[in-house]
Amino acid sequence: MMQQDLAEMDFQRFWRRLQQIGLNAYEARSYLVLIGHPRFKALELAARAHVPRQKIYEVLDSLVEKGFARVVQEKTKLFSAVEPGLAVPAYQARRQRMFEKEVQEQNRLGDGLIADLNAAYSEGMGGRGTLDFLRIVSEPSQSGTQFRAMLGEVKREYLEFSRPPYAVDPLDEQLVKQARERGVVCRLLFEKGPLDEEHRLRLKEYIALGVEVRQTESLPMKLAVFDGKQGLIALLDPVITKPSWTSVVFDHQGMGDAMRGLFEVHWNKGEAIE
């Protein structure tokens, strides 16, 4: 492909798109010039790509490292472009691996930070834990995190009123299966509604594992109770028009007993799902 071909195909558009996938402005411009010619000396490329002479070697080293350029050794060092069909997918795959590694490291650091901050929080609260009494959570993702944490630690019994919209869909939650495999008694009471085929299959898997499942016409709230003491109550905001749930997280024996009693009342009215 020659330089005039690139001009016809909108050089500026390619330049912006290369920056969108991760190259900087100088790198993108240099690569576009390189793919229009067989090879270039560094200073020749600097003039053609409008890159400052003092920057061109840094730019070329970066393009070589990212897999967009290669060095051709002759009497003098020359640079040529790597074919886009090879350069772009390989670069994106490397970025994906780097991103996944970074996320893993962030998760590791986050876990350590949570432990350290929880200790500081507990000390600051006079020795009280993070789930003492009642706590309001209005962010759905935080409710989901709290739900998973308690479900992952439940030892004897897990009860739930399940109705949409879900912060965590119980039929998508592997922790339910893991709890049942630990011998935890699991009972799910669903509000009646249509189930798609995927959810029906997962429901069959739950039942095969010994999860007890019933349905009822309506439920007053979303509720999860763990070991008769901890849990979440999610209440629909009655003021705003868009459905929004606010969760109350509790760790209190009396509250747990009351919520367990409420669950039993509605459970006894429920019927098996066909």
Protein Blocks (a to p, Z undefined) as FASTA:
>chain_A
ZZklmmmnopmlmmmmmmmnopafklmmmmmmmmmpfbdcfklmmmmnopafklmmmmmm
mmmmnopaccdddfbccdddddfklmmmmmmmmmmmmmmmmmmmmmmmmmmmmmmmmmmm
mmmnoopafkghiaddfbfklmmmmmmmmmmmpfkbccdddddddfbdfklmmklmmmmm
nopacddddddddddfklmmmmmmmmmnopacdddfbdfbdcddeehlaccdddddfkbm
bdcddddddddfklmmmmmmmmmmmmmmpccdZZ
